[in-house]
Amino acid sequence: MEGIDIAARLARAREEHKALEARLADPATIAGTDYPQLTQQYARLRNLAAIGERWEKLVAGIAEQEELWEAEPELRDELDEALAADRAQLERTEAELVALLVPPDPNDAKAAIVEIRGGTGGDESALFAADLLRMYTRYAEANKLRVSLLDSHPTPLGGFKQIVFAVEGAGAYGLLRYESGVHRVQRVPETESQGRIHTSTATVVVLPEAEEVDVEIDPGELRIDTFRSTGPGGQSVNTTDSAVRITHVPTGLVVSCQDEKSQHKNKAQALRVLRARLKMRYEEEQAAALSATRRQHIGTGDRSEKIRTYNFPQNRITDHRINFTLHQLDAVLAGELDPLTERLKRAAAVAAAETTQPSSPAS
């Protein structure tokens, strides 16, 4: 895989594995407070070594087949098929190796808070926001994750100026983390009588949900306002001051929730979103002081960054961060995001592995 000397990384990982194995045999290590962490590291290195053996066999086998292909022209048709299969297997194995070479992000296992906002394009951008909501909902359901609405601001045509929802289940944030950024759509709106293609945008922000132990919020730093909900709603939703707006005074962050009938529930949902935003803000401040982070290598996720284009006339979707184009836009919008997600994860892992030195067992 470009950018990474896998053979050299495997050699270092085997040295780490051997040294760590010796340490774990020491009774003093077993009694130490870092023993659980060391056993996890040992398991990762053992798995890395096992996959590394498979990688080495594939590399050697492909080299032999390529030599035979050059020497025996009459066998080329048969060898072409075998080489294609082995090269595909090698690519998958390299992806597994790269993922193991990079320490996992502890946020990946958490639930995700997803915010979608209509951008440039008026009603069309709001309709596109609704399309993105359906896409993520179907993708989440296909991965056995739960989606729950936290806040929404619908438009008369069926779109959303803004919508906030939670995706819960194992690995939700890790699955959606690379969706943050500006999504651009090119299509002919239903309201366009001349058949002209319009360009609109929607902004997506994906946050790892923060637990109370992750982010402590001082109630004295909050300004809480109540107001009457707007937009479609059931009985009592639009007739009482059940909507809640919370302002975190020190940072100026503002969160509102209005989709529940109960003011108490709306307050709890708003605090949930606020806690996630504060966690991400603190982590971004820390990451800004580092020379390299995953976020910097696969795209900052900043709201001003265009990450993807959805071209309806050509049934084309292009992710600009990895220069990858897929002519299956209809399938992606139906929730089949894996072809994009897997490549994004692989690109992020490669970028991180290029800048992450292999960890040595502490002495």
N, C-alpha and C positions, 0 to 999 in steps of 0.2 A: 504494500500500500504506500502511495507516494507520501513523502515527508517523514516517514518513520522507518528506522532500521529495526525491523522486527526481530531479526536474528540476534542483534546485539542486545535488544531489550530482553529477549528470552534468556540469553546467557546471564545477564545481571539478575533476572528474576530467580533463576535456579540457584545462584549464589546466595541470594536473600533467603530462599527457601531452606537451603542447607544450614545456614547460620541460625535461622529462626528455629529450626527443628532442634538444634543443639541447645538453644536457650530454653525451649519449652520442656526439655528433659531435666532441667535444674529445679529442684524443689523450691528454691528461693523465688524463682519466676512464677511457679504455680501459686505461691502464697501472696504474690504481689497484686496490687490493685489494678494493674494494666493487663492482667492475664486474659480476661475476656476479649479485650481489643486485639491482643497478640494472636489469640486462637482464630479470630476472624481473618486477620491478615494472613495467617498460615493457610487457612482454607482457600483464600483467594489465590495465593501463590501456587498452591497445589493444583487448583483448577486451571490456572494459567499454564502450568507445566504440562498438564495432560492435553490441553488444546494445542499447545505448542508442538507436541510430538505429532499430533495429527497434521498440523500445518507443515512441518518439515517433511513428512511422508508425501504429502500432496505436491510440494515444491519439487522434491526429487523425482516423483513419478511423472510430473509434467515435463521436466527436463529430459527424461529418458524417452518419453513419447515424441517430443519435438525432434530429438536426434534421429529416432526411427523414421519419423515423417520425412526428414531430409534424405535419409539413406534408402528408403523403400517406397518409391512412388506408387507402386501398386497397392499399398496399404493405406494410402492417404484418406480415402473415403471413410474407411472404418476408424482411422485414427482421429479424423476431424470430429466425429461424434463423441468419442471418448474424451478428447481434449476439451471440448465445449462443456461437457458435464463436470470434468475435474476443475476447470477454471472457475466455473460457477460455484463449486463447492469451496474452492480456495478463497474466493471473494467473501463468502459467508463466514468462513473460518477466520479470516483476517478481521472481519467486523467484530466477531466475538472476542478476539485477542485485544483489539484496540479498546473495546469497552472495559475489559478487565485491567488494562494498563492504566486507566484513569480511575482514581478513587470515586466511588459513587457520591452523588450529591444527596445529602440527607433530606433535602426538600422534595426530592422526586417521589417519595412514598406518600406525600401528604395529599389532602384534598386540594382542589383548585377553586379559586374565585375568578370568574371570567367576566370581563366588562366589554361590551360591544357598543360603540357609538357611531351613529351616522356622521359622515364627514362632508366633503364637498359633493354637491349634486342634489341637494334638497330632498324631495320625496323619493327619488331614485336611490339615494344613499341609504335612506331609512328602510326601503324595501330590501336592499342588499344586506343590511344588518340583520333583517329577519331571515334571509337566506343562510347567512352564516350561523345564526342560532340553530336553524334546522340541521345544518351540516354537523355542527358540534354535538347536538343532541343525539343524532343517529350514530355518530362515531362513538360517543360515550356508551350508548346502549349496546352497540356491537361488542364493546369491551367490558360489558357487565358492570358499568358504572352508573351511579344514580345522579340525575340532574334535578335540582330544585331551584325555582325562581326566587330571587331575593328582591329585585326592584325592576320596574319597567316603565317606560314612557312611550306608549304606542302612538301611532299616527292614524288618521282616518282611513288611509289606503291600505292598512294592514302591515305597515312597517314599524320600526322602532327608532326614535331619536336616541334612546339609550336603553340598554337592558343589562342587568347584572344577575348572574346565576352561579350556583355552586355545583361542582362536579365532585362527587364523593365516591370513594372506593380506593383499593390499593393501587398506588402508582398513578393517580389521576393527574397530579401536577407534572410528573415526568412525561406523561403522554402528550400533554398540551402545551408545555412550556415554550416551545418554539413558534407558537402562533401569535405571540405579541408583535405588534407593529401595524403598519398601514396596509390594508388590503384594497386593491384597485380592481374595479369591475368595468368591462367594456361590453356594452350590449345596446340593443334598441329598446328603450322603455316602452311599456304598454301604452303610455300616453303620447308617444311620438307618432304623429300622423305622416311625417315625411320619410320614415324609415331610416333616419340618421342614427348612427352609433354614438352614444353618449358615454363619457367616462366619469365615474363616481368613485368615492372611496368610503371606507368604514375603518375605524380604528379598533383594534383588539388589544386588550391588556389581560394577561394571565398571571395571577398571583398565587403563591402557595399559601394555603390557609394557616394562620398563626394561632397557636394555642395561647391561653392566658399566661402560661409559664414562659412563652417565647417573648411576648410583648406585654409589659405591665402598663396599664393606662390609669393615670391619676384622674379620678372623677372630677376633681377640682379644676382640671385643665379642659373640661368639655363644656361647650355651650349647646344645650339641647332645646330645639324648637319643635313645636307641633303645628300641623296645618292640615287642611282638608285635601284628601287625595284627588287627583285629576285623572281623566281618561276613563275607559270602560272599567266597570267593576260590579261586584255583586251587591246585594242589599247591605246597606250601612257603610260600604266602603267609601262612597262619595258624599255621605251625609254627616259624617262626624270627623273631628280633628284627630284621626288615627295615624296619619302619616307623620314620620319623624325625620328631622334633619339634625345631624350631629356635627359640630365643628370642633376640631382639635385645635385649640387656640395656639399652642406653641409652634405648630407646623403650618397652620392654615388649611389643613385638609378638611374637606366637607363631604359627608356621606348622607344620602337620604334614602329611605325605604318607605314604600307606600302600598305594597301589594297584599299585605295581611290586613284583616279587619281589626285586629287587636293592636293598640298602640304599644303595648308591652312587647308583642312579637316583632313589630317593626323596629323597635329600639334594639332588641336583641340581634336582629339581622343586620342593622346598621353598624352595631359594634363589631360584628363578625367581619364585615367588609373593611371597616376602619382599621381593625387589628392587622388584617392582611396587608393593607396599603402601608401601614407604618412599618411592618416587618420588611417589606420590599424596599422601602425608603432607607431604612437603616442599613440593609445589606448592600444597597447600591452605593451608599456613602463609604462603606468599608471597601467595596470593590474598586471604587475610584482611586483609592490609595495604592492599589496593587498594579503591577506592570502588566499582568495578563490574567484574564478570567474567561470562563466559557462564554459568558455573555458578550465579551468583546470580540471573540473569534467567530461566533456564528451569527452576529448581529446584536446590536444593543437592546433590541426590543423597544426602542424609543418610539414614541407615538409619531415622530416626524419621519420615521424610516419606512419607505415603501418596501415591503418584503415579498409581495406576491401579486400577480395579475391574473384575473379570471376573464378570459376572452370568449364570450358566448358564440359569436358568429363562427369562430374557428374551433369550437369545442376544446379550447386549449387553456391550460393552467401552467403558469411559469413561476417558479420560486427563484427570485433574483439573488438570494444569498448563496445558493449553490449552483446557479445557472442550469437549473433542471426544468425541462419542459415535458408535459404529459398531455397527450391529446385524448383525455378521458374526463373532461370537466364534469359531465353529467354524473359519472360514477363518484367523483370526489364530492360533489355537492350532495350525493346520496349517502355520504358518510364513509366512503372508502378512502380514508386519508393515509393508510399505511404506506403506500409507495412514496409519499412525500415525507412522512414522519420518520421512516427508517433511514432515509438518506440524510435528513437533517441531523438525526442522532449520530450517524456515522461521521458526518462532517464535523460536528461538535467534538466528538471523541478524538478524532484525528488532530484537530486544532489544539485540544487540551493536552494530548499525549506529546505533541511536539514541544510543548513548553513546560511540561511537568517532569521533573527529575524523578526517577524511580526512588521510592522510599527505602531506606535501609533500616533493618531492625535496630532499635535503640540498644546501645550497649549498657 
